[in-house]
Amino acid sequence: YNPKNQESQRVQETLFHEKQTIIEGCLFGVDINPNSVKICRLRLWIELLKNAYYKTSPLTPLLRGEGNMEELETLPNIDINIKCGNSLISRFSLDGNLQVALSKQKYSIEDYKNAVKSYRNAENKEQKREMERLINDIKGNFKTTLQGIDPNKTKLRQLEGEVENLENQIFLIPETKAEKTKREKKIAKLNNEIDKLKVEIEDIERGKIYENTIEWRFEFPEVLNDEGVFVGFDVVIGNPPYAVLEKERNTTLEPYQLILQYAKSTHRYDKIEGGKLNLYRLFIYLSYQISKCKNEISLIVPLTIVADNSLFSTRKFLLDSCFRLKLLCFPQKDIVSKRVFEDAKQSTLILMASINKKLKTNQTNILVYTYPSNSFDDNYKFFATTALEISKFDPQSLCIPLVSENEWKIINKIHQFKPIKDESNILVHRGEINQTIFRNYITSNQSHKKLVKGVEIGRYKINTVFSQGVREYFNEDAFLASKKSNHLCSIKRIATQRITGVDEKLRLVATIVDEYSYFADSTNSIHIQRDDVYSLEYILALINSRLFQWRFQKTSSNNNVSTTEIEVLPFTYSENLESKITIIVSEILNAKKSDPNADTSALEAEIDQMVYQLYNLTPEEIQIIESSNG
């Protein structure tokens, strides 16, 4: 930058004011961490400082680049755009009526916007403080008025009015004893509701829950129209924290406790409930709420959002709310240099949602890109689908698989067959013994019944050497004395591991347990009600097959192997192949019983080919499955 050069001066001034326009009118941010807020503000000031220019004196001739250069252009007070506070908690809803507030005060929305503009361009500390006082006065009036029309207080006044009417009711005909009793009961019930509501209102007003929160309803006047209606932001971006709120209830992390209390008491996040609430799910919903009717959202979130059972409601919300959902997936987490965040062993994705709040359900287009590393330059898998196709593929969980176009075709092909959960002869459930609740019944005494844990389940075998823990048994007599049931223990059934590493080649690990046993909750149990239709060995072959391994991995985003994930797998049956498969499985089981390390790979490969045949797969489709890393 050469202030003496006319063109250089023009370019520098232009860049400065263009950046100023963008920063002041287009960039807004919130963070609960004050240091993060300071760093962000500093970063924006530095960006402006890069193009700061010298102002010329009033005596400078009309031609630019001539005259005396005196001082740098004053940097605006852009700190007001980046606020410190808890963005997930707000006392007032976004549709709260500001018209009442505006009618009761001398300030208009235009005055509010002008005050913010004046604050940014204040030339000294006194002007800045004066504008700050004015802004706080305007926002204070908004808060006071909106508190007066708080839904809880409105409901309280309504209930109190009902009680007053009932207590002062005038009867033309004297009420009977029964009618009086009924009226008094109703009054008592209403008074009980009033007392509860008063306590709730008092707790909210006295509590810390609304300290240091962001009132999106009026915090940023730029997203209000002239009538004070909240119109929202054009684009929302973020990298939210992933903490699970319930895990923090017994710690000193107060912000999480307050967020959890707020979410459960206000019901503002009910649309994404299910499982244990975590922060990033709340941020997804908040991003939608503060958006314009048509908007773009981009967030970095855990990969679990595509398939985790507990996130069903969040997926459903996204599929119902977007007209396009673009997912850039980075599943790699074991190789540090290939992670998105080297310090976090976390598979992540970039969620890019195009919002249209007037859209009907199932019109969402979904684009899924899966990268093997942390670079966009890597060869990636891609497939396109729709919300309607996903709802047909997996109506129970709405899982979005990480596949290529060809793999997606194979998945749709095998899912033409009904899911296991719709086969009435097959029952899948979690192991019946909760090892925490029933800890008192678990013992090392070998005279008691066998307790099967996930760690001892192998492919077609029971492990005799454990990777962790020791053999334990179950005190059935004490258990049954407490009127519990043992109806499954004598049944021949399949046991699967319930936890396997998400990146392991074999995710489904199962065998048959035919001796009297209890199953721990670290296992899944599968049994059939009638073995004259098909054998349990046939079901075991499907579970352990390469096809099922491949299919399972395409929608598994964590270490769990849940009953839901097993039940959604496609089931088919062929009498001819069933008998052949049963014979081979029996051969494998006998070989593993004699020698757990027996090599049965040739027999297992033979089963794999028959399973491919069951699902009518072509040689090309089989090659895709067999060449997959899964």
C-alpha positions, 0 to 999 in steps of 0.5 A: 500500500502506497498512500502517495499513489492514487490507485493504491489509495483507491484500492486500499480504501475500497477493500477496507470499506467492502470488508467493513460492510461485510463484517458489520452487516453480514457476520454475527457470532455467539460463543459461551467462551469469553476468550473465544469471543475476544479472539474472534473480534481480534481476528476481524479487526486484524482483517480490517487493519490489513487494509487500513488507510491514511486519511488526508487533511481537509486542505488536500486538493480534490485529486486523491493521492495528493496532500498531507497524510495525517492518520489511519482511518478509525476502525469501527466497533465491530465487537457488538457483532460477536457476543458472549453468551449461551446461545442454546438458552433464550427466555423469549421465543422467536415468535414473541410479539414485539409490537406491544413492546414497541407501542409502549416505548418511545423507540422504534425498530429503526431507532434500535438499528440506528443505535447499533450503527452509531455504536459501531461508528462511535468516534470516542469512548463517551459516544460508545458508552452513550450508544451502549446505554441506549441499546441496553435501554431498548433491549431492557424495555423489550425484555420487560414487555415480553416478560409480561406476555410470558405464556406461563404468566398468561396461563396463570392469569387464565387459571386464576380467572377460572378459580375466581369464577367458580368460587363466586358462581351465582346459582339461580337454582341451588346446587346439589351436594354432588354438584358442590363437591364436583365444583370444589374438586375442580377448584382444588385441582385448578389451585394445585395447577396454579401453585405448580405454575407459580413455583415454575415461574419463580424458579425461572425468574430467580434461577441462574438459567437465564443468566448470560443467555442470548435473546435471539428474539431481539439481540441482533436488530439486523434480522428484524424487519420494520415491524420487529418480526424475527426474519432470521439469518441467511446462513448459519455455520458452526462447529458445535461441541459434542458433549452428552449432557446427561453425562455431566449432571453429576459434575461441576460443568454448570452450563451443561446442567442448565442447558439440560434443565432448560431443554427438559422444562421448556420442551423447545428441543422436543423435536430432536429428543431421544436417547441421551441429549448432546449439545450438537443435536441442540445446535442443529435444531437451533440453527434451523430455528434462527434461519430464514424461511430459505437458508443454508446451514453448515455444521461440523458434527459427529458421523454418528448422526447418519445411523445412530439409533438414538439420533433417529428424531434428529435425522427425521427432523433434518429430512422433514426440514431440508430440500437438500442435505449434503453430507461430507463424511470422514469416518477415519479415526484410528490413523491420527494423521488422517483424522479431521481433528488429530487430537480427537478420535472422532469420526466426523462429517460436514452437514450442509443443509439447504432449508425451506420451511414451507417444504413438504415431507420426503422431498429432501434430496440427499448427497453423500460423499465419503472420504477415506482421509481428511482431504477433499482431494482423496478419491471419495465414494458418492451416492445420491438419494432422497428422503423418500428412498431412505424411509423405504429402505429403513423406516425404523431408523432412517439410517443413511449409509456411507456407500457408492452408487453401485453399493446403494443399488446392491443395498436396495436390491437385498432390501427387497426382502423383508427385514428380520423384525418382520419374520415372526419366527425370529425373535431378537433381544438384548441379553436378559441379565443387566450386569449392573442391576443384577450384580448381586446374582453374579458369582465366580462359583462354578456350581451356578448356571453359566453366564454368557458374556459378549467377550466369550462369543467368537465366530461359530465358537465360544472363546475359552481365553478372554481378552478381558475379564474372567468367567462368571456364573449366575445364581439362578436360585436367588434370582428366581426367588425374586420372581424373575423368569428363566424361560429363555435359558433352556432354549437353544439360541444364537449369541452375538457380541454387542460391542465390536470396534467400528473399524473392525473387519468383522462387526457381526460375531455370533455362535450358537449356545445350546447349553442351559445359560443366561445371557449378559447384556453385553450380548444379543440373543436370537432364537426361533419359535419353530425349528421345523421351518428353518434351522437356527444354524441357517440364521447363524450362517446369515448373521456371520456371512460376508454379505451381512458383514458388509451390509451392517458396516454401511450403516454402523457409525459406532461400536454397538451392535444393537438389536435394532441394527440386527432386526433391520437386516434383510431375511430370505429363505430357500428350502434347498439352500437352507438344508445345505447351509445347515449341514455346513454350519453344523460341520463348522460348529463341531470343528470349532468345538473340538479345536477353537483354532480350527481353520474353517475358512473354506467352509465359510466361503462356501456359505458366503457363496450360497448366501449371495445366491439367496439374494440373487446377486450377480458376479459383478455385485459379489465382486463389489462386496468382496473387494470392499474394505468391509 
